[in-house]
Amino acid sequence: MKKFIIFIITLFIAKIYILKILNIDLFYDEAYYYYWSKHLAFGYYSKPPMIAYVIYIFTHIFGNSELAIRLASNLFYSLTAIIVFLIAKEIFKKEKIALLSGLSYIILPGISYLSLIISTDALLSFFWA
């Protein structure tokens, strides 16, 4: 467990560094979600409100930057990987299988890419796990 947590933290920091050096403008959907975070409501045209509330919290803590907006996605995918690890450990009772399960999740190409942008998938994955 300790090695896995260290790996997740290291990967989390590496992705923050990647976001910082890439300095990519917000995509259309990300800008849309950011706008919602400035006008909080109980729901929006196409999505439920959780993403707006999460962006609101992160931008109030870390400031109004692309990095602050996208930070939540990286955090929620990292936490989901830990949950996958714990679920596998509970089911299979083996640390090695749990480690492989958590690592497999966090290094999937789709998850690796999505953790660099803010989307509803980050929250959906976390709460489903």
N, CA, C and O atoms as CSV, one atom per row, in Angstrom:
chain,resi,resn,atom,element,x,y,z
A,1,MET,N,N,0.830,-1.197,0.000
A,1,MET,CA,C,0.000,0.000,0.000
A,1,MET,C,C,0.869,1.253,0.000
A,1,MET,O,O,0.593,2.209,-0.724
A,2,LYS,N,N,1.905,1.242,0.804
A,2,LYS,CA,C,2.762,2.417,0.924
A,2,LYS,C,C,3.430,2.754,-0.412
A,2,LYS,O,O,3.491,3.921,-0.798
A,3,LYS,N,N,3.930,1.736,-1.116
A,3,LYS,CA,C,4.567,1.962,-2.407
A,3,LYS,C,C,3.569,2.509,-3.428
A,3,LYS,O,O,3.896,3.377,-4.236
A,4,PHE,N,N,2.362,1.988,-3.372
A,4,PHE,CA,C,1.330,2.437,-4.306
A,4,PHE,C,C,0.977,3.902,-4.054
A,4,PHE,O,O,0.858,4.679,-5.002
A,5,ILE,N,N,0.812,4.279,-2.811
A,5,ILE,CA,C,0.492,5.674,-2.468
A,5,ILE,C,C,1.625,6.596,-2.907
A,5,ILE,O,O,1.372,7.681,-3.432
A,6,ILE,N,N,2.861,6.179,-2.699
A,6,ILE,CA,C,4.011,6.988,-3.129
A,6,ILE,C,C,3.991,7.152,-4.646
A,6,ILE,O,O,4.249,8.242,-5.154
A,7,PHE,N,N,3.686,6.070,-5.374
A,7,PHE,CA,C,3.600,6.144,-6.827
A,7,PHE,C,C,2.497,7.113,-7.259
A,7,PHE,O,O,2.709,7.937,-8.148
A,8,ILE,N,N,1.337,7.018,-6.640
A,8,ILE,CA,C,0.207,7.892,-6.991
A,8,ILE,C,C,0.554,9.357,-6.715
A,8,ILE,O,O,0.255,10.226,-7.533
A,9,ILE,N,N,1.171,9.631,-5.588
A,9,ILE,CA,C,1.564,11.011,-5.256
A,9,ILE,C,C,2.592,11.526,-6.255
A,9,ILE,O,O,2.507,12.669,-6.703
A,10,THR,N,N,3.566,10.683,-6.605
A,10,THR,CA,C,4.586,11.071,-7.576
A,10,THR,C,C,3.957,11.362,-8.940
A,10,THR,O,O,4.296,12.353,-9.586
A,11,LEU,N,N,3.054,10.505,-9.365
A,11,LEU,CA,C,2.356,10.706,-10.634
A,11,LEU,C,C,1.489,11.965,-10.595
A,11,LEU,O,O,1.424,12.710,-11.572
A,12,PHE,N,N,0.832,12.195,-9.471
A,12,PHE,CA,C,0.012,13.392,-9.290
A,12,PHE,C,C,0.860,14.658,-9.466
A,12,PHE,O,O,0.469,15.583,-10.179
A,13,ILE,N,N,2.010,14.685,-8.816
A,13,ILE,CA,C,2.909,15.844,-8.907
A,13,ILE,C,C,3.450,15.990,-10.330
A,13,ILE,O,O,3.554,17.103,-10.845
A,14,ALA,N,N,3.791,14.873,-10.961
A,14,ALA,CA,C,4.282,14.920,-12.341
A,14,ALA,C,C,3.232,15.494,-13.283
A,14,ALA,O,O,3.562,16.266,-14.183
A,15,LYS,N,N,1.985,15.129,-13.086
A,15,LYS,CA,C,0.923,15.645,-13.950
A,15,LYS,C,C,0.679,17.134,-13.703
A,15,LYS,O,O,0.347,17.870,-14.632
A,16,ILE,N,N,0.839,17.573,-12.476
A,16,ILE,CA,C,0.737,19.010,-12.200
A,16,ILE,C,C,1.852,19.755,-12.938
A,16,ILE,O,O,1.627,20.809,-13.532
A,17,TYR,N,N,3.043,19.190,-12.887
A,17,TYR,CA,C,4.168,19.794,-13.600
A,17,TYR,C,C,3.889,19.833,-15.104
A,17,TYR,O,O,4.149,20.845,-15.756
A,18,ILE,N,N,3.367,18.747,-15.652
A,18,ILE,CA,C,3.034,18.693,-17.084
A,18,ILE,C,C,2.017,19.771,-17.437
A,18,ILE,O,O,2.168,20.470,-18.438
A,19,LEU,N,N,0.983,19.904,-16.615
A,19,LEU,CA,C,-0.027,20.935,-16.863
A,19,LEU,C,C,0.591,22.325,-16.820
A,19,LEU,O,O,0.246,23.191,-17.624
A,20,LYS,N,N,1.496,22.531,-15.888
A,20,LYS,CA,C,2.132,23.838,-15.734
A,20,LYS,C,C,2.992,24.188,-16.945
A,20,LYS,O,O,2.945,25.317,-17.435
A,21,ILE,N,N,3.784,23.219,-17.434
A,21,ILE,CA,C,4.674,23.549,-18.554
A,21,ILE,C,C,3.943,23.576,-19.900
A,21,ILE,O,O,4.350,24.300,-20.808
A,22,LEU,N,N,2.863,22.791,-20.035
A,22,LEU,CA,C,2.124,22.800,-21.303
A,22,LEU,C,C,1.359,24.100,-21.495
A,22,LEU,O,O,1.291,24.636,-22.600
A,23,ASN,N,N,0.787,24.598,-20.410
A,23,ASN,CA,C,0.053,25.868,-20.444
A,23,ASN,C,C,-0.954,25.919,-21.597
A,23,ASN,O,O,-0.960,26.863,-22.386
A,24,ILE,N,N,-1.802,24.895,-21.681
A,24,ILE,CA,C,-2.810,24.798,-22.735
A,24,ILE,C,C,-4.059,25.569,-22.308
A,24,ILE,O,O,-4.490,25.495,-21.157
A,25,ASP,N,N,-4.628,26.305,-23.253
A,25,ASP,CA,C,-5.882,27.003,-22.979
A,25,ASP,C,C,-6.982,25.998,-22.684
A,25,ASP,O,O,-6.886,24.829,-23.056
A,26,LEU,N,N,-8.024,26.462,-22.016
A,26,LEU,CA,C,-9.151,25.597,-21.712
A,26,LEU,C,C,-9.870,25.171,-22.995
A,26,LEU,O,O,-10.037,25.962,-23.923
A,27,PHE,N,N,-10.286,23.914,-23.023
A,27,PHE,CA,C,-11.125,23.445,-24.116
A,27,PHE,C,C,-12.523,24.027,-23.926
A,27,PHE,O,O,-12.836,24.596,-22.880
A,28,TYR,N,N,-13.357,23.875,-24.954
A,28,TYR,CA,C,-14.707,24.438,-24.921
A,28,TYR,C,C,-15.486,23.963,-23.690
A,28,TYR,O,O,-16.058,24.775,-22.962
A,29,ASP,N,N,-15.507,22.654,-23.462
A,29,ASP,CA,C,-16.263,22.120,-22.324
A,29,ASP,C,C,-15.709,22.611,-20.993
A,29,ASP,O,O,-16.468,22.917,-20.073
A,30,GLU,N,N,-14.391,22.684,-20.893
A,30,GLU,CA,C,-13.779,23.154,-19.649
A,30,GLU,C,C,-14.165,24.606,-19.368
A,30,GLU,O,O,-14.451,24.967,-18.227
A,31,ALA,N,N,-14.171,25.422,-20.395
A,31,ALA,CA,C,-14.570,26.822,-20.239
A,31,ALA,C,C,-16.043,26.916,-19.841
A,31,ALA,O,O,-16.436,27.762,-19.038
A,32,TYR,N,N,-16.828,26.046,-20.409
A,32,TYR,CA,C,-18.249,25.970,-20.096
A,32,TYR,C,C,-18.446,25.638,-18.607
A,32,TYR,O,O,-19.234,26.285,-17.916
A,33,TYR,N,N,-17.720,24.625,-18.128
A,33,TYR,CA,C,-17.812,24.237,-16.713
A,33,TYR,C,C,-17.300,25.347,-15.805
A,33,TYR,O,O,-17.846,25.575,-14.725
A,34,TYR,N,N,-16.256,26.034,-16.242
A,34,TYR,CA,C,-15.726,27.148,-15.451
A,34,TYR,C,C,-16.764,28.261,-15.343
A,34,TYR,O,O,-16.939,28.854,-14.279
A,35,TYR,N,N,-17.443,28.538,-16.441
A,35,TYR,CA,C,-18.513,29.542,-16.422
A,35,TYR,C,C,-19.594,29.140,-15.429
A,35,TYR,O,O,-20.092,29.970,-14.669
A,36,TRP,N,N,-19.947,27.876,-15.442
A,36,TRP,CA,C,-20.939,27.396,-14.478
A,36,TRP,C,C,-20.474,27.642,-13.051
A,36,TRP,O,O,-21.280,28.013,-12.198
A,37,SER,N,N,-19.189,27.444,-12.777
A,37,SER,CA,C,-18.677,27.618,-11.413
A,37,SER,C,C,-18.786,29.065,-10.949
A,37,SER,O,O,-18.756,29.345,-9.751
A,38,LYS,N,N,-18.910,29.969,-11.892
A,38,LYS,CA,C,-19.106,31.383,-11.547
A,38,LYS,C,C,-20.582,31.720,-11.354
A,38,LYS,O,O,-20.919,32.796,-10.861
A,39,HIS,N,N,-21.463,30.792,-11.748
A,39,HIS,CA,C,-22.914,30.968,-11.630
A,39,HIS,C,C,-23.518,29.660,-11.115
A,39,HIS,O,O,-24.172,28.933,-11.862
A,40,LEU,N,N,-23.293,29.373,-9.845
A,40,LEU,CA,C,-23.713,28.093,-9.276
A,40,LEU,C,C,-25.228,27.931,-9.292
A,40,LEU,O,O,-25.978,28.875,-9.039
A,41,ALA,N,N,-25.656,26.707,-9.596
A,41,ALA,CA,C,-27.082,26.379,-9.632
A,41,ALA,C,C,-27.246,24.920,-9.232
A,41,ALA,O,O,-26.262,24.229,-8.968
A,42,PHE,N,N,-28.488,24.453,-9.188
A,42,PHE,CA,C,-28.756,23.061,-8.830
A,42,PHE,C,C,-28.684,22.116,-10.032
A,42,PHE,O,O,-28.824,20.902,-9.882
A,43,GLY,N,N,-28.470,22.670,-11.206
A,43,GLY,CA,C,-28.342,21.867,-12.406
A,43,GLY,C,C,-28.150,22.781,-13.593
A,43,GLY,O,O,-28.410,23.982,-13.516
A,44,TYR,N,N,-27.691,22.202,-14.701
A,44,TYR,CA,C,-27.421,22.969,-15.900
A,44,TYR,C,C,-28.052,22.274,-17.096
A,44,TYR,O,O,-28.600,21.179,-16.971
A,45,TYR,N,N,-27.973,22.904,-18.233
A,45,TYR,CA,C,-28.640,22.416,-19.433
A,45,TYR,C,C,-28.303,20.954,-19.731
A,45,TYR,O,O,-29.196,20.156,-20.014
A,46,SER,N,N,-27.031,20.606,-19.669
A,46,SER,CA,C,-26.645,19.268,-20.107
A,46,SER,C,C,-25.993,18.398,-19.037
A,46,SER,O,O,-25.742,17.218,-19.284
A,47,LYS,N,N,-25.714,18.940,-17.872
A,47,LYS,CA,C,-24.985,18.181,-16.852
A,47,LYS,C,C,-25.513,18.517,-15.456
A,47,LYS,O,O,-26.126,19.563,-15.241
A,48,PRO,N,N,-25.261,17.608,-14.518
A,48,PRO,CA,C,-25.575,17.922,-13.128
A,48,PRO,C,C,-24.541,18.910,-12.563
A,48,PRO,O,O,-23.514,19.152,-13.196
A,49,PRO,N,N,-24.801,19.474,-11.395
A,49,PRO,CA,C,-24.003,20.603,-10.914
A,49,PRO,C,C,-22.671,20.277,-10.235
A,49,PRO,O,O,-21.905,21.201,-9.961
A,50,MET,N,N,-22.362,19.023,-9.955
A,50,MET,CA,C,-21.179,18.704,-9.157
A,50,MET,C,C,-19.891,19.291,-9.735
A,50,MET,O,O,-19.062,19.800,-8.981
A,51,ILE,N,N,-19.709,19.232,-11.039
A,51,ILE,CA,C,-18.477,19.736,-11.648
A,51,ILE,C,C,-18.304,21.228,-11.397
A,51,ILE,O,O,-17.190,21.697,-11.161
A,52,ALA,N,N,-19.397,21.967,-11.447
A,52,ALA,CA,C,-19.316,23.405,-11.191
A,52,ALA,C,C,-18.916,23.680,-9.742
A,52,ALA,O,O,-18.117,24.578,-9.477
A,53,TYR,N,N,-19.460,22.923,-8.823
A,53,TYR,CA,C,-19.127,23.113,-7.409
A,53,TYR,C,C,-17.672,22.750,-7.119
A,53,TYR,O,O,-17.004,23.425,-6.336
A,54,VAL,N,N,-17.189,21.694,-7.747
A,54,VAL,CA,C,-15.791,21.294,-7.544
A,54,VAL,C,C,-14.851,22.355,-8.110
A,54,VAL,O,O,-13.877,22.728,-7.455
A,55,ILE,N,N,-15.126,22.839,-9.300
A,55,ILE,CA,C,-14.292,23.899,-9.886
A,55,ILE,C,C,-14.368,25.158,-9.031
A,55,ILE,O,O,-13.356,25.829,-8.826
A,56,TYR,N,N,-15.538,25.480,-8.537
A,56,TYR,CA,C,-15.702,26.629,-7.652
A,56,TYR,C,C,-14.775,26.520,-6.435
A,56,TYR,O,O,-14.085,27.476,-6.082
A,57,ILE,N,N,-14.768,25.359,-5.808
A,57,ILE,CA,C,-13.928,25.141,-4.625
A,57,ILE,C,C,-12.448,25.260,-4.978
A,57,ILE,O,O,-11.694,25.947,-4.289
A,58,PHE,N,N,-12.037,24.593,-6.047
A,58,PHE,CA,C,-10.615,24.595,-6.411
A,58,PHE,C,C,-10.140,25.975,-6.862
A,58,PHE,O,O,-9.013,26.359,-6.550
A,59,THR,N,N,-10.960,26.722,-7.578
A,59,THR,CA,C,-10.533,28.055,-8.009
A,59,THR,C,C,-10.539,29.044,-6.847
A,59,THR,O,O,-9.785,30.018,-6.866
A,60,HIS,N,N,-11.365,28.815,-5.852
A,60,HIS,CA,C,-11.327,29.688,-4.683
A,60,HIS,C,C,-10.130,29.390,-3.783
A,60,HIS,O,O,-9.647,30.273,-3.074
A,61,ILE,N,N,-9.659,28.162,-3.812
A,61,ILE,CA,C,-8.473,27.807,-3.019
A,61,ILE,C,C,-7.184,28.158,-3.763
A,61,ILE,O,O,-6.265,28.723,-3.171
A,62,PHE,N,N,-7.108,27.823,-5.069
A,62,PHE,CA,C,-5.857,27.942,-5.820
A,62,PHE,C,C,-5.830,29.087,-6.827
A,62,PHE,O,O,-4.817,29.272,-7.501
A,63,GLY,N,N,-6.893,29.852,-6.953
A,63,GLY,CA,C,-6.925,30.975,-7.882
A,63,GLY,C,C,-7.551,30.602,-9.220
A,63,GLY,O,O,-7.778,29.428,-9.513
A,64,ASN,N,N,-7.820,31.615,-10.014
A,64,ASN,CA,C,-8.480,31.426,-11.312
A,64,ASN,C,C,-7.452,31.189,-12.408
A,64,ASN,O,O,-7.107,32.106,-13.153
A,65,SER,N,N,-6.972,29.978,-12.505
A,65,SER,CA,C,-6.022,29.627,-13.558
A,65,SER,C,C,-6.443,28.303,-14.182
A,65,SER,O,O,-7.241,27.563,-13.608
A,66,GLU,N,N,-5.901,28.011,-15.361
A,66,GLU,CA,C,-6.193,26.745,-16.013
A,66,GLU,C,C,-5.754,25.578,-15.128
A,66,GLU,O,O,-6.430,24.552,-15.051
A,67,LEU,N,N,-4.613,25.750,-14.465
A,67,LEU,CA,C,-4.104,24.702,-13.587
A,67,LEU,C,C,-5.071,24.430,-12.436
A,67,LEU,O,O,-5.344,23.273,-12.117
A,68,ALA,N,N,-5.582,25.474,-11.820
A,68,ALA,CA,C,-6.527,25.311,-10.704
A,68,ALA,C,C,-7.818,24.643,-11.162
A,68,ALA,O,O,-8.385,23.819,-10.444
A,69,ILE,N,N,-8.276,24.995,-12.345
A,69,ILE,CA,C,-9.506,24.402,-12.884
A,69,ILE,C,C,-9.309,22.915,-13.151
A,69,ILE,O,O,-10.205,22.114,-12.885
A,70,ARG,N,N,-8.151,22.543,-13.672
A,70,ARG,CA,C,-7.887,21.147,-14.044
A,70,ARG,C,C,-7.363,20.291,-12.896
A,70,ARG,O,O,-7.331,19.066,-13.009
A,71,LEU,N,N,-6.965,20.898,-11.824
A,71,LEU,CA,C,-6.374,20.164,-10.696
A,71,LEU,C,C,-7.325,19.130,-10.113
A,71,LEU,O,O,-6.893,18.049,-9.712
A,72,ALA,N,N,-8.597,19.443,-10.063
A,72,ALA,CA,C,-9.581,18.527,-9.486
A,72,ALA,C,C,-9.625,17.201,-10.238
A,72,ALA,O,O,-9.773,16.143,-9.628
A,73,SER,N,N,-9.498,17.259,-11.541
A,73,SER,CA,C,-9.541,16.035,-12.337
A,73,SER,C,C,-8.400,15.108,-11.961
A,73,SER,O,O,-8.610,13.913,-11.751
A,74,ASN,N,N,-7.208,15.644,-11.877
A,74,ASN,CA,C,-6.033,14.858,-11.486
A,74,ASN,C,C,-6.227,14.261,-10.090
A,74,ASN,O,O,-5.908,13.094,-9.861
A,75,LEU,N,N,-6.742,15.051,-9.176
A,75,LEU,CA,C,-6.967,14.574,-7.806
A,75,LEU,C,C,-7.997,13.451,-7.769
A,75,LEU,O,O,-7.766,12.425,-7.128
A,76,PHE,N,N,-9.124,13.627,-8.443
A,76,PHE,CA,C,-10.181,12.620,-8.394
A,76,PHE,C,C,-9.772,11.313,-9.082
A,76,PHE,O,O,-10.145,10.236,-8.619
A,77,TYR,N,N,-9.012,11.393,-10.181
A,77,TYR,CA,C,-8.536,10.155,-10.803
A,77,TYR,C,C,-7.519,9.450,-9.915
A,77,TYR,O,O,-7.486,8.220,-9.868
A,78,SER,N,N,-6.689,10.214,-9.212
A,78,SER,CA,C,-5.725,9.610,-8.280
A,78,SER,C,C,-6.448,8.925,-7.128
A,78,SER,O,O,-6.080,7.820,-6.727
A,79,LEU,N,N,-7.466,9.575,-6.600
A,79,LEU,CA,C,-8.249,8.970,-5.517
A,79,LEU,C,C,-9.001,7.735,-6.000
A,79,LEU,O,O,-9.151,6.764,-5.258
A,80,THR,N,N,-9.467,7.772,-7.227
A,80,THR,CA,C,-10.156,6.604,-7.789
A,80,THR,C,C,-9.199,5.422,-7.909
A,80,THR,O,O,-9.587,4.282,-7.651
A,81,ALA,N,N,-7.960,5.684,-8.296
A,81,ALA,CA,C,-6.961,4.607,-8.381
A,81,ALA,C,C,-6.730,3.976,-7.011
A,81,ALA,O,O,-6.564,2.761,-6.905
A,82,ILE,N,N,-6.719,4.791,-5.973
A,82,ILE,CA,C,-6.561,4.263,-4.613
A,82,ILE,C,C,-7.764,3.407,-4.233
A,82,ILE,O,O,-7.614,2.359,-3.605
A,83,ILE,N,N,-8.955,3.858,-4.615
A,83,ILE,CA,C,-10.157,3.070,-4.329
A,83,ILE,C,C,-10.129,1.743,-5.091
A,83,ILE,O,O,-10.503,0.707,-4.542
A,84,VAL,N,N,-9.690,1.771,-6.348
A,84,VAL,CA,C,-9.568,0.534,-7.127
A,84,VAL,C,C,-8.590,-0.411,-6.434
A,84,VAL,O,O,-8.845,-1.612,-6.342
A,85,PHE,N,N,-7.486,0.121,-5.952
A,85,PHE,CA,C,-6.510,-0.673,-5.205
A,85,PHE,C,C,-7.166,-1.324,-3.980
A,85,PHE,O,O,-6.997,-2.520,-3.743
A,86,LEU,N,N,-7.903,-0.541,-3.218
A,86,LEU,CA,C,-8.535,-1.055,-2.000
A,86,LEU,C,C,-9.617,-2.087,-2.300
A,86,LEU,O,O,-9.754,-3.073,-1.575
A,87,ILE,N,N,-10.378,-1.869,-3.354
A,87,ILE,CA,C,-11.409,-2.837,-3.743
A,87,ILE,C,C,-10.758,-4.161,-4.144
A,87,ILE,O,O,-11.201,-5.228,-3.720
A,88,ALA,N,N,-9.714,-4.088,-4.958
A,88,ALA,CA,C,-9.025,-5.317,-5.390
A,88,ALA,C,C,-8.404,-6.036,-4.198
A,88,ALA,O,O,-8.420,-7.265,-4.130
A,89,LYS,N,N,-7.863,-5.272,-3.268
A,89,LYS,CA,C,-7.267,-5.883,-2.078
A,89,LYS,C,C,-8.327,-6.584,-1.236
A,89,LYS,O,O,-8.083,-7.662,-0.692
A,90,GLU,N,N,-9.482,-5.981,-1.133
A,90,GLU,CA,C,-10.584,-6.574,-0.370
A,90,GLU,C,C,-11.124,-7.833,-1.056
A,90,GLU,O,O,-11.426,-8.821,-0.387
A,91,ILE,N,N,-11.244,-7.800,-2.359
A,91,ILE,CA,C,-11.806,-8.940,-3.085
A,91,ILE,C,C,-10.824,-10.108,-3.156
A,91,ILE,O,O,-11.183,-11.248,-2.861
A,92,PHE,N,N,-9.582,-9.817,-3.551
A,92,PHE,CA,C,-8.619,-10.889,-3.815
A,92,PHE,C,C,-7.685,-11.206,-2.643
A,92,PHE,O,O,-7.003,-12.231,-2.645
A,93,LYS,N,N,-7.659,-10.327,-1.651
A,93,LYS,CA,C,-6.818,-10.528,-0.456
A,93,LYS,C,C,-5.332,-10.639,-0.779
A,93,LYS,O,O,-4.572,-11.230,-0.013
A,94,LYS,N,N,-4.918,-10.076,-1.904
A,94,LYS,CA,C,-3.513,-10.125,-2.298
A,94,LYS,C,C,-3.046,-8.731,-2.688
A,94,LYS,O,O,-3.655,-8.058,-3.519
A,95,GLU,N,N,-1.954,-8.322,-2.068
A,95,GLU,CA,C,-1.389,-6.996,-2.317
A,95,GLU,C,C,-0.942,-6.833,-3.775
A,95,GLU,O,O,-1.118,-5.765,-4.360
A,96,LYS,N,N,-0.374,-7.874,-4.353
A,96,LYS,CA,C,0.138,-7.800,-5.721
A,96,LYS,C,C,-0.993,-7.554,-6.723
A,96,LYS,O,O,-0.854,-6.733,-7.630
A,97,ILE,N,N,-2.088,-8.252,-6.563
A,97,ILE,CA,C,-3.237,-8.056,-7.470
A,97,ILE,C,C,-3.813,-6.649,-7.280
A,97,ILE,O,O,-4.185,-5.987,-8.249
A,98,ALA,N,N,-3.880,-6.210,-6.044
A,98,ALA,CA,C,-4.380,-4.858,-5.769
A,98,ALA,C,C,-3.472,-3.811,-6.411
A,98,ALA,O,O,-3.950,-2.842,-7.002
A,99,LEU,N,N,-2.174,-4.013,-6.292
A,99,LEU,CA,C,-1.210,-3.088,-6.884
A,99,LEU,C,C,-1.353,-3.046,-8.404
A,99,LEU,O,O,-1.362,-1.971,-9.003
A,100,LEU,N,N,-1.464,-4.209,-9.017
A,100,LEU,CA,C,-1.640,-4.264,-10.472
A,100,LEU,C,C,-2.964,-3.636,-10.908
A,100,LEU,O,O,-3.033,-2.988,-11.952
A,101,SER,N,N,-3.995,-3.826,-10.121
A,101,SER,CA,C,-5.302,-3.236,-10.451
A,101,SER,C,C,-5.241,-1.714,-10.402
A,101,SER,O,O,-5.679,-1.042,-11.336
A,102,GLY,N,N,-4.702,-1.172,-9.324
A,102,GLY,CA,C,-4.593,0.280,-9.187
A,102,GLY,C,C,-3.701,0.899,-10.243
A,102,GLY,O,O,-4.029,1.937,-10.817
A,103,LEU,N,N,-2.561,0.249,-10.498
A,103,LEU,CA,C,-1.643,0.754,-11.524
A,103,LEU,C,C,-2.259,0.667,-12.912
A,103,LEU,O,O,-2.117,1.584,-13.721
A,104,SER,N,N,-2.943,-0.439,-13.184
A,104,SER,CA,C,-3.599,-0.595,-14.491
A,104,SER,C,C,-4.603,0.523,-14.723
A,104,SER,O,O,-4.695,1.061,-15.827
A,105,TYR,N,N,-5.344,0.868,-13.702
A,105,TYR,CA,C,-6.340,1.932,-13.843
A,105,TYR,C,C,-5.670,3.276,-14.129
A,105,TYR,O,O,-6.031,3.957,-15.088
A,106,ILE,N,N,-4.706,3.655,-13.306
A,106,ILE,CA,C,-4.150,5.009,-13.388
A,106,ILE,C,C,-3.287,5.227,-14.631
A,106,ILE,O,O,-3.117,6.365,-15.069
A,107,ILE,N,N,-2.733,4.139,-15.212
A,107,ILE,CA,C,-1.895,4.331,-16.396
A,107,ILE,C,C,-2.629,4.024,-17.706
A,107,ILE,O,O,-2.019,4.068,-18.775
A,108,LEU,N,N,-3.908,3.719,-17.638
A,108,LEU,CA,C,-4.687,3.565,-18.868
A,108,LEU,C,C,-4.557,4.841,-19.706
A,108,LEU,O,O,-4.620,5.939,-19.152
A,109,PRO,N,N,-4.380,4.725,-21.015
A,109,PRO,CA,C,-4.225,5.935,-21.837
A,109,PRO,C,C,-5.384,6.924,-21.682
A,109,PRO,O,O,-5.168,8.133,-21.601
A,110,GLY,N,N,-6.599,6.409,-21.643
A,110,GLY,CA,C,-7.744,7.315,-21.494
A,110,GLY,C,C,-7.732,8.058,-20.171
A,110,GLY,O,O,-8.012,9.256,-20.124
A,111,ILE,N,N,-7.411,7.359,-19.106
A,111,ILE,CA,C,-7.360,7.988,-17.786
A,111,ILE,C,C,-6.194,8.964,-17.717
A,111,ILE,O,O,-6.323,10.054,-17.160
A,112,SER,N,N,-5.053,8.571,-18.285
A,112,SER,CA,C,-3.882,9.466,-18.294
A,112,SER,C,C,-4.201,10.778,-18.992
A,112,SER,O,O,-3.818,11.847,-18.517
A,113,TYR,N,N,-4.901,10.699,-20.115
A,113,TYR,CA,C,-5.274,11.920,-20.841
A,113,TYR,C,C,-6.343,12.700,-20.089
A,113,TYR,O,O,-6.220,13.911,-19.902
A,114,LEU,N,N,-7.396,12.003,-19.656
A,114,LEU,CA,C,-8.501,12.694,-18.999
A,114,LEU,C,C,-8.097,13.354,-17.679
A,114,LEU,O,O,-8.735,14.316,-17.250
A,115,SER,N,N,-7.052,12.851,-17.036
A,115,SER,CA,C,-6.633,13.474,-15.784
A,115,SER,C,C,-5.951,14.824,-16.018
A,115,SER,O,O,-5.678,15.555,-15.067
A,116,LEU,N,N,-5.680,15.151,-17.270
A,116,LEU,CA,C,-5.077,16.441,-17.595
A,116,LEU,C,C,-6.118,17.486,-17.989
A,116,LEU,O,O,-5.776,18.652,-18.182
A,117,ILE,N,N,-7.374,17.087,-18.111
A,117,ILE,CA,C,-8.449,18.030,-18.415
A,117,ILE,C,C,-9.569,17.819,-17.403
A,117,ILE,O,O,-9.693,16.738,-16.826
A,118,ILE,N,N,-10.366,18.826,-17.191
A,118,ILE,CA,C,-11.492,18.681,-16.260
A,118,ILE,C,C,-12.711,18.239,-17.061
A,118,ILE,O,O,-13.089,18.860,-18.055
A,119,SER,N,N,-13.305,17.161,-16.602
A,119,SER,CA,C,-14.526,16.676,-17.231
A,119,SER,C,C,-15.385,16.010,-16.162
A,119,SER,O,O,-14.927,15.752,-15.049
A,120,THR,N,N,-16.603,15.745,-16.509
A,120,THR,CA,C,-17.500,15.088,-15.557
A,120,THR,C,C,-17.076,13.653,-15.297
A,120,THR,O,O,-17.489,13.061,-14.299
A,121,ASP,N,N,-16.258,13.082,-16.175
A,121,ASP,CA,C,-15.812,11.695,-16.016
A,121,ASP,C,C,-14.982,11.489,-14.755
A,121,ASP,O,O,-15.048,10.425,-14.140
A,122,ALA,N,N,-14.211,12.481,-14.367
A,122,ALA,CA,C,-13.381,12.360,-13.158
A,122,ALA,C,C,-14.249,12.137,-11.922
A,122,ALA,O,O,-13.968,11.262,-11.103
A,123,LEU,N,N,-15.278,12.919,-11.804
A,123,LEU,CA,C,-16.180,12.791,-10.654
A,123,LEU,C,C,-17.024,11.530,-10.761
A,123,LEU,O,O,-17.259,10.846,-9.765
A,124,LEU,N,N,-17.478,11.224,-11.966
A,124,LEU,CA,C,-18.280,10.031,-12.184
A,124,LEU,C,C,-17.500,8.775,-11.806
A,124,LEU,O,O,-18.026,7.908,-11.107
A,125,SER,N,N,-16.258,8.669,-12.259
A,125,SER,CA,C,-15.420,7.508,-11.925
A,125,SER,C,C,-15.204,7.376,-10.426
A,125,SER,O,O,-15.301,6.285,-9.864
A,126,PHE,N,N,-14.912,8.498,-9.789
A,126,PHE,CA,C,-14.664,8.484,-8.348
A,126,PHE,C,C,-15.884,8.000,-7.578
A,126,PHE,O,O,-15.769,7.111,-6.735
A,127,PHE,N,N,-17.033,8.565,-7.852
A,127,PHE,CA,C,-18.222,8.197,-7.094
A,127,PHE,C,C,-18.739,6.807,-7.456
A,127,PHE,O,O,-19.350,6.148,-6.614
A,128,TRP,N,N,-18.514,6.352,-8.664
A,128,TRP,CA,C,-18.878,4.982,-9.018
A,128,TRP,C,C,-17.986,3.985,-8.291
A,128,TRP,O,O,-18.446,2.931,-7.852
A,129,ALA,N,N,-16.710,4.324,-8.169
A,129,ALA,CA,C,-15.784,3.421,-7.471
A,129,ALA,C,C,-16.183,3.327,-6.005
A,129,ALA,O,O,-15.536,2.619,-5.234
